[in-house]
Amino acid sequence: MIDGVKIKPMTTHADDRGYFREILRSDEGLMDVFRQSSITKTNPGVVKAFHWHARQEDFWYVVDGMARAVLYDRRDESPTKGETQTVVMGEEYPVGLLIPRGVAHGYQVLGVKPVVLVYYTTECYDVKNPDELRIPWNDPTINYDWTIKNR
């Protein structure tokens, strides 16, 4: 596991009416602060990768569909520098994922349903000075194999 990455198992309260699930609370100690909440929908077969942030942390939660999140530790001071971590998340495995600043991240939609991803950030998006530094999805340093393996 990459240093500073946290996976939060979700507690679901279900009955015959449906379910209730808390995503993120300010009193959990996962994020010092969260300033923006956003949602994105990604179609099947898509890989959205990679980018990283110098100033902000992200907390991801897949509301619908299934995704394979891929993290790469590019931080010089980290004890896990150069390591890659994969987290499968979504409706069949409901977890939240805290991504520290400096850790490159992206995801791939698994299956035939779109992925609906809600994410919280410690900074608001600044159009004039965006804190998003891009890395190609097939970067040779990360060298991640995005193919789906039949098992």
BAVOZA-684689 format. One line per field, with one value per residue: residue in three letters; x negated, y, z of N, C-alpha, C in turn; residue number from 1. Coordinates in steps of 0.02 Angstrom, whole numbers. Each point is the difference from the previous one (the first is absolute). Layout:
% BAVOZA-684689
resn: c(ALA:...);
npx: c(X:...);
npy: c(Y:...);
npz: c(Z:...);
capx: c(X:...);
capy: c(Y:...);
capz: c(Z:...);
cpx: c(X:...);
cpy: c(Y:...);
cpz: c(Z:...);
resi: c(NUM:...);
END
This chain:
% BAVOZA-684689
resn: c(MET:ILE:ASP:GLY:VAL:LYS:ILE:LYS:PRO:MET:THR:THR:HIS:ALA:ASP:ASP:ARG:GLY:TYR:PHE:ARG:GLU:ILE:LEU:ARG:SER:ASP:GLU:GLY:LEU:MET:ASP:VAL:PHE:ARG:GLN:SER:SER:ILE:THR:LYS:THR:ASN:PRO:GLY:VAL:VAL:LYS:ALA:PHE:HIS:TRP:HIS:ALA:ARG:GLN:GLU:ASP:PHE:TRP:TYR:VAL:VAL:ASP:GLY:MET:ALA:ARG:ALA:VAL:LEU:TYR:ASP:ARG:ARG:ASP:GLU:SER:PRO:THR:LYS:GLY:GLU:THR:GLN:THR:VAL:VAL:MET:GLY:GLU:GLU:TYR:PRO:VAL:GLY:LEU:LEU:ILE:PRO:ARG:GLY:VAL:ALA:HIS:GLY:TYR:GLN:VAL:LEU:GLY:VAL:LYS:PRO:VAL:VAL:LEU:VAL:TYR:TYR:THR:THR:GLU:CYS:TYR:ASP:VAL:LYS:ASN:PRO:ASP:GLU:LEU:ARG:ILE:PRO:TRP:ASN:ASP:PRO:THR:ILE:ASN:TYR:ASP:TRP:THR:ILE:LYS:ASN:ARG);
npx: c(-42:19:-55:44:3:64:22:57:9:50:36:36:50:19:56:64:-16:-59:-45:-39:-43:-38:-18:6:-33:12:35:-12:-27:40:36:-52:17:63:-20:-4:61:-19:31:-19:20:-23:-3:31:-54:15:-60:7:-57:-49:11:-28:2:-22:62:36:42:10:65:-6:60:0:47:-17:5:-49:-50:-54:-10:-43:-42:-38:-44:6:14:-48:36:38:14:56:-47:34:38:33:60:34:55:33:43:56:54:-44:-40:48:-49:-27:-30:-44:-10:-59:-16:-15:55:-30:55:37:44:25:47:26:10:66:-3:25:-53:33:-46:8:-27:-37:-12:-63:2:22:31:-60:45:-19:3:18:17:-9:-45:0:14:-30:56:-43:-10:-60:-2:64:1:60:16:34:-29:59:-16:7:38);
npy: c(-59:50:28:6:-51:17:-59:31:-55:-7:32:-52:42:-64:12:-16:58:-28:48:9:44:12:52:62:-1:61:-40:-27:59:-13:55:41:9:6:26:-56:-10:-52:-5:-60:-6:-63:-3:-58:-34:49:24:26:13:21:22:55:11:62:25:-38:-24:-61:-3:-61:1:-62:40:-5:-64:-25:17:4:22:39:-12:53:-22:63:-3:46:31:-33:-39:17:46:9:-7:-51:27:-56:37:-58:41:4:-9:-41:54:19:36:39:42:7:50:-12:63:8:-36:-25:16:-54:-12:-62:10:-38:-47:-7:17:60:35:6:49:-1:62:-1:65:5:8:61:-22:16:27:54:-41:-44:-35:-8:-45:-1:-65:-22:-26:5:43:-1:55:15:-6:28:-63:36:-53:-21:-31:-49:-16);
npz: c(0:-38:25:49:-42:2:19:-11:38:-41:45:-15:5:-7:-32:7:26:15:-9:54:-27:53:-36:24:57:21:39:-61:-14:-52:-1:-3:-63:-17:-59:-35:-23:-38:-59:-21:-62:1:-66:-11:17:42:-15:60:-31:33:62:23:66:-4:-2:-38:46:-22:5:-25:-28:-21:-23:-64:-17:-36:40:-37:62:-32:49:-11:46:-16:65:-8:46:-42:53:-34:-9:-56:54:-24:6:-1:-9:6:-29:36:-36:-27:5:42:-25:46:-42:49:-43:29:16:-63:14:-54:-34:-10:-47:2:-45:48:-44:-3:64:-11:16:57:-3:66:-3:55:-1:20:-66:-11:-53:-22:-40:33:52:-47:53:-65:17:-66:-2:-56:-21:-51:50:-31:37:-8:-66:4:11:-44:-27:-18:56:-42:51);
capx: c(42:-38:0:50:63:45:61:53:57:63:52:65:59:49:62:42:10:-61:-56:-32:-72:-39:-60:-56:18:-56:-27:-33:-72:-29:-25:-3:57:19:27:41:26:15:23:-15:25:-48:29:-37:-58:-42:-53:-16:-62:-12:-16:-17:9:-54:29:62:14:65:35:43:52:37:70:31:-49:-61:-61:-66:-41:-71:-38:-73:-32:-54:-27:-70:-10:43:-31:27:-13:-6:46:66:53:64:58:63:50:63:61:-11:-49:7:-52:-26:-72:-35:-59:-40:-31:-62:10:34:58:46:44:26:67:4:67:39:35:-41:-19:17:-49:5:-63:-8:-69:-19:-4:49:-31:-18:-6:-59:-60:23:-47:4:-58:17:-48:36:27:-47:-66:-45:-25:52:2:58:34:72:42:42:-24:51:-25);
capy: c(59:62:40:54:-20:-31:-29:1:-43:35:-33:7:-15:-19:-35:-12:63:18:4:64:-8:62:-2:34:43:43:-22:-65:8:-22:60:58:41:-8:64:-7:-66:-2:-65:-12:-62:-23:-55:-63:-4:60:8:69:-2:12:68:7:67:25:32:-28:-71:-22:-57:-27:-49:-21:-8:-49:-32:-25:30:-19:60:-15:52:-6:46:37:46:-15:-11:-55:-66:-44:31:-47:-56:5:-33:-6:-8:-11:33:13:-25:-67:7:71:29:66:-3:63:4:56:44:-27:-68:-2:-44:-5:-59:-34:-27:-73:-24:30:58:59:13:65:12:61:10:58:25:47:66:13:3:68:-3:38:-33:-67:-44:-65:-11:-60:-52:-44:-63:-55:24:-57:-3:-35:-65:-38:-41:14:-53:-40:-70:-52:-45);
capz: c(0:-5:61:3:-31:48:-28:50:-13:10:38:-33:40:-50:18:-58:-38:-36:46:16:8:5:-42:32:57:21:64:-7:-3:-63:-35:45:-21:-70:-23:-60:-17:-71:-24:-70:-28:-50:-37:-1:-44:5:50:15:38:71:21:71:27:43:60:26:7:-27:30:-52:15:-60:16:-44:-43:31:-26:25:12:-1:32:-7:46:-33:49:16:72:23:6:-52:-65:-56:6:-30:38:-35:44:-35:41:-33:31:28:53:17:42:-17:-12:11:-42:24:-50:-28:-24:-65:3:-56:7:-58:10:-7:-16:-54:26:14:69:28:52:40:33:43:-3:53:-32:-54:-66:-23:-73:-20:26:20:34:-33:-42:-38:-20:-46:27:-15:19:9:69:39:-33:25:-50:6:-29:46:-1:13:52);
cpx: c(-44:9:50:65:43:61:51:56:64:48:67:55:57:62:42:13:-60:-58:-22:-74:-32:-64:-61:25:-61:-31:-34:-76:-32:-31:0:60:21:39:45:21:20:22:-18:28:-46:28:-44:-58:-48:-51:-11:-62:-55:-4:-17:7:-58:29:59:-2:70:28:51:50:39:72:32:-52:-60:-61:-61:-41:-73:-38:-75:-32:-61:-34:-70:-11:38:-39:25:-9:-10:47:68:50:64:55:62:55:64:58:-8:-52:-1:-53:-12:-75:-30:-66:-41:-27:-66:5:39:58:41:44:23:70:-1:72:34:41:-46:-18:22:-44:13:-67:-1:-73:-12:-8:57:-38:-10:-14:-65:-66:18:-56:8:-59:8:-60:39:22:-48:-72:-47:-30:49:8:57:33:75:43:39:-21:60:-29:47);
cpy: c(62:40:57:-15:-34:-26:-4:-48:38:-43:15:-21:-12:-31:-7:63:18:2:73:-15:69:-8:28:46:41:-22:-69:5:-25:59:57:45:-22:61:-6:-72:2:-71:-5:-68:-20:-64:-63:2:58:-6:75:0:36:74:0:73:18:25:-37:-75:-13:-56:-23:-50:-15:-16:-57:-27:-24:30:-32:64:-22:60:-13:53:32:49:-21:-19:-61:-66:-49:30:-54:-59:16:-38:0:-11:-8:28:11:-33:-69:0:73:23:72:-4:70:-2:61:43:-32:-70:3:-50:4:-61:-25:-25:-75:-19:42:61:60:4:71:8:68:9:67:22:51:71:7:4:72:-3:35:-33:-71:-41:-71:-5:-68:-44:-45:-66:-58:21:-59:-4:-38:-71:-44:-38:6:-56:-37:-72:-47:-48:-60);
cpz: c(0:64:-6:-34:53:-37:56:-20:17:41:-33:48:-49:32:-63:-41:-43:49:11:12:5:-42:37:53:19:66:-2:2:-64:-39:51:-11:-70:-21:-62:-7:-73:-18:-74:-21:-57:-32:1:-50:5:56:8:44:-40:11:74:19:46:67:31:9:-29:43:-51:28:-64:21:-39:-48:39:-34:30:5:4:28:-9:43:-33:47:21:73:27:6:-53:-69:-54:3:-32:44:-41:51:-44:46:-40:35:31:55:21:51:-22:-4:9:-39:22:-57:-23:-26:-65:4:-64:11:-67:17:-14:-17:-53:23:5:74:18:62:32:33:36:-3:56:-27:-50:-66:-21:-75:-22:21:23:31:-27:-48:-33:-14:-48:33:-8:15:13:70:45:-27:25:-58:11:-28:54:-7:13:50:7);
resi: c(1:2:3:4:5:6:7:8:9:10:11:12:13:14:15:16:17:18:19:20:21:22:23:24:25:26:27:28:29:30:31:32:33:34:35:36:37:38:39:40:41:42:43:44:45:46:47:48:49:50:51:52:53:54:55:56:57:58:59:60:61:62:63:64:65:66:67:68:69:70:71:72:73:74:75:76:77:78:79:80:81:82:83:84:85:86:87:88:89:90:91:92:93:94:95:96:97:98:99:100:101:102:103:104:105:106:107:108:109:110:111:112:113:114:115:116:117:118:119:120:121:122:123:124:125:126:127:128:129:130:131:132:133:134:135:136:137:138:139:140:141:142:143:144:145:146:147:148:149:150:151);
END
